Each structure stands twice: as structure tokens, then as C-alpha cells.
Amino acid sequence: MVDTQKLNRSLDLILKDFIPDDEANQHWRDPNAGHLANIKFEDKPPPYIVFIIFVYLKKYSFGGQWEKVNWEIPIKYKNVPMMLAHKKFGFQILTYSGVPKDNQIAIEALNKIKKAIPIAEKLIQPTIKSLVDSGKITISNDYYQLRSRYEYFRNEAESHLLNNEKEDFDFSSFQDHLTALNSWLQQKNKGANYAFAMIDSYFSLLEHVLVLIKPFITISETETELSKFVGQYWGDKYKKLFDITKGGLPKVHYDALYEVKERYRNIASHGNFEKGGGSFLVHMPHIGAIPMSLTQNKSHFTFSTPNELEFAAICSVFDSFDNFLDSASMTKYGMLYIKSGNHVIFDDDTKSTYLNAMKSEKDFNEFIEYMEQQFNDALNMDW
């Protein structure tokens, strides 16, 4: 249990030499006033935590936004006027006089701020959790980063598994062909490793897409908190977004993805052991060691002796689901947005904006361009 009173007392003690600058209008009337404190880049804290400390927790007044400035907080530290600011190139401290002594005092003030950060983080956590649970978050769009990883491993697996034909074996030159055969097997084993990496990468991409596409699908808001949704098993996410109880394509694709997951990825990620003892070989008198699951055994396929048809089938499962996402009425707009590279905002107001823009592909593409401009303006602080 967090002792809020104790934390606040500790924060007050660290910040005891800080007060709001009640003469800010006099000190900072000129927009060019102030002298930039000489602070090393690596010593600067993230701007947001400084704002949390002084505005959210200590209730200081602040100004902004204007050209290349996100916010400014006028303070006094040991009675020396200073301006804490978040500008285009990061966090800054400006001193009013600019004398060398004040620069040293600014560095001292910065060190006190940094000491306050761990306490401030604990105090603000309930607010952060509440905002996350109500969807007031943005999630970075890493679609192309994850997609390129998947495509790299897939291309390498295909190159080694499907484009590496074994030469005809000729006993007249046994050593040469034995060397060629070993080389062929090595290439196949490389293909096996790339194929497993491809499968892992696709499910990583799938997890990312299932989260990013969520606000573009009209679903009940009685679901679990968003933070829990993000941490759920991919299949549970899938079932919340697509009603597979009614059958149809969502169920077909779920079953195909589940089969790949269970048959290849899970076995590989659990030491090549199947669930429920499926990898056990039972000693049967007069027969020998046989699979416990008999003909239902799935571990006959291994990439050490790969079956090219099964690799192609896995790729087909992935391609088919990708095509479904790109074409289905409930997901095509979300995929257009995700492929634009824009980050995804999850609050209810923005979600309504997303849904209202889905009148036509033309309208939605215009909306995507508008959002891209908004993100760029915020990045450049062009208010």
C-alpha cells in the first residue's frame, strides 16, 4: 500500500527551495528574455516528468503552447528566477540574469528535480492507471518494423527451403556428391531456423495488429481494461475482436492460425515437447517405441527434415489472414490506418472520429492525411 502522505512529505522536502515565480510577468515579458543554462544532454530528464512534478503534483502555473514551445513553467529556486521549458529540442532551464553563478544554481535545481522523480512517479501512478484503463492513450505504430522482420525471415526461409534443389546422386563421384548432399542439408537446416523465426515474427506482428486495430472495430466497451487486453494471449484478443461463435471466415482463419501456433510455434518454444505428453514414445511389447498419441501425433514434422509443402501451407495461412484483414468490411479501414504508419489513439472521442471517417475509402484516406499532419505538427511544435 502506497503511503501518499509520506511520499508528499518527501517530495515537499526535496523541493523546499522551489516556489512559483509570482513576478513572472515582469521577468519574462520579453519572449527573448532569459539565458539558456548550460546542461549536458544526458543530464536532462524527460520533459513530461518535470511537468508532472510542478503542475500535476505541486499545482504551479504554466504557459504554452506557441511556436516551437510546448509549455513553460516560471519558478524561483533559492529566490533565483528561472523558466522550466519544453521546446522543440527538449527540456531547457533558462535563468533570468545569465550570470555564471546562476548557471550553477540552475544545475543544482536540476539535480533536486531529478531526486524528486522516483517519488513523483509513485504519486502519479494511480492517475496513469486510470487514464490507461479509460483508453486515454496512444500506442506507437510499429507495424512496418515488425512486418519487415517477418518478411526478412520468410524470404530467407523460402530461399533455403524452396529454392535449393537436391542434385541427382551419382555413385561414380561419391565424395563430391556426399559433399554436395551435406551442403544441401545445411541449407535446409538454415531454412528450418529461418522458418521458425518467421512463425515467431508473424505472431508478434499479429499481436501488434490485434491491439492497433481495436479502436477501428465497433465492439462493446464492457470488455476488460485496455491494459489487460494488451497483455492477453493472442487468441483471447482475437475472440474479443471477432465473433468466432457464428462461424464464417473469422472462425476459419482463427482455426488455421491456432493450428500453426499449436503445431509449430508452441512445440518449438517449449523445448520441442508437445502438450499432454504428446512427444512421449510409449514402449509397446513386440512393436517398440511408438507415439503416445498414436496417429494423432503431430511432431512428425520437423524443420530438420523439412516438408516444403507444409512450409508453403503455413505461408498460405498467413497470407490468407492478411488478405482478410485488408478486405473485410470491419477491418479494412483499420488496416489502411495502420499501414499509414500513424500512431493509434484509443480514447472514446478519437475512436468516434475514426468510425465517423469510415464512410468511404476516399473520406478515410483524407482523414489519414489530416491525422498525419496533426502528428507532424505536434512533433515539430507547429501549433
FIKE-323368 format. One record per residue (C-alpha): x, y, z. Coordinates in steps of 0.25 Angstrom, whole numbers, plus 5000, padded with zeros to 4 digits. Layout:
residues N
XYZ;...
END
This chain:
residues 383
500050005000;500650134996;500750245007;500350364999;500550455011;501950415014;502250424999;501750564998;502550605011;503750545004;503450624991;503250754999;504550735006;505350714993;504650834986;504650924999;505551034991;504551044979;503451144979;502551194968;503051314961;502051424965;502751524957;502751444944;502051554936;503151654940;504351554938;503851484925;503051594918;504051594907;503951464899;505451474896;505851484911;506651384919;507951314917;508051164914;508651084925;509851004921;509350864924;509850734917;508850664909;509050534916;508650604929;507350654925;506150584930;504950554921;504050684920;502750614923;503250574937;503750714940;502350764936;501650654945;502550694957;502250844957;500850854950;500150724954;500650704967;501150844972;500050924964;500951024959;500451114947;500951094933;500951154919;500851104905;500651064894;501351154884;502351134873;503351024876;502951034891;502050924897;502050984911;502751084921;502751084936;503351204943;503951174956;504951224966;506051134972;506651194985;506051324980;506751324966;505651334955;505751224945;504851174934;504651024932;504250994918;503950884908;504350934894;504550864881;505950814884;505550764898;505550814913;506250944916;506551034928;506651184926;507251274936;506751424936;508151484939;509051394931;510251414941;511151294943;510651274958;509251264953;509651154943;510251074955;508951094963;508151044951;508950914951;508750904966;507250924963;507250814952;507950714962;506850744972;505750714961;506450584957;506450544972;504950564972;504650484960;504550344967;503550404977;502750474967;502550344959;502050274970;501050384973;500550394959;500350244957;498850244961;498550354951;499350284940;498650154942;497250224942;497650294929;498150154922;496850084927;495950184921;496650184907;497350314908;498650264902;499350264889;500150134884;501350154875;501050084862;502249984859;501549914848;502549934838;503749894847;503049764851;502549734837;503949754831;504549654841;503549554838;503749574823;505249564824;505149434831;504149384821;504949414809;506149354815;505349224819;504749214805;506149234799;506749124806;505549024807;504849044793;505949094784;507048994788;506848864779;507648744782;508548694771;508348554766;509248454774;510348394765;511248284771;512348304761;512848424769;512348384783;513148484791;512748604782;511348574783;511448544798;511948684800;510848734791;509848664799;510348714812;510348854807;508948834803;508548784816;509248904823;508448994814;507148924818;507548934833;507749084831;506349094825;505749024837;506349124846;505849244838;504449174837;504349164852;504749314853;503749344842;502649284850;503049354863;503149484855;501749474849;501149444863;501849564868;501249644857;499949584859;499949624874;500249774870;499249784859;498149724868;498349834878;498549944868;497249914860;496349904873;495850054873;495450034858;494549924861;493149944867;493149854879;492549864893;493249954903;492949854915;494249784911;495349764921;496249884924;497149924912;498449894919;497949754922;497549734907;498949774902;499449664911;498549554907;498849434899;498649454884;497549364883;496749434894;496949574887;496549514874;495249454880;494949594886;495049664873;494449554864;493149474868;493649334864;492449264870;491649294858;492649224849;492949284835;494349344831;494749394845;494649254850;495349194838;496549284840;496549264855;496549114854;497749124843;498549214852;498349134864;498749004857;500049074853;500249124867;500048994873;500748904863;501948984861;502249104870;501749054883;502548924881;503848994877;503749094889;503548984899;504748904896;504148824885;503148764894;501648754891;500548774901;500048664909;501148574907;500948574892;502448564890;502548434898;502948304892;502248184898;502948054899;502047944893;502447804894;502747734881;502647874874;503647974880;503448114884;502248184878;501648324879;500748324891;499648404883;499748294872;499348344858;498948484864;500448514867;500748644861;502248644863;502548564851;502848694844;504148764848;504948864840;506248784842;505648694831;504648794825;503448774817;503348884807;501848874805;501648894820;502549024819;501749074807;500449044815;500849124827;501149244818;499749224811;499049234825;499849364828;499549424814;498049384815;497849444828;498649574823;497649584811;496449564821;496949684829;497149764817;495749734811;494749704822;493849824824;494049824839;495649834838;495949894824;495950034829;496750004842;497849934833;497850054824;498150144836;499150044842;499950034829;499950194828;500950184840;500150284848;500150254863;498750204869;497950284879;497050204888;496150304895;494650304892;494550434885;495650394875;495050254874;493750324870;494550414860;495150284854;493750224852;493150344846;494250354836;493950214831;492850264821;493750234809;495150204805;495350344800;494850404812;495750314821;496950344813;496750494815;496550464829;497850394830;498550514823;497950604833;498450514845;499850504839;499850664838;499450664853;500550574857;501550644849;501150784855;501250734869;502550674867;503150804861;502350884871;501650964860;500451004868;
END
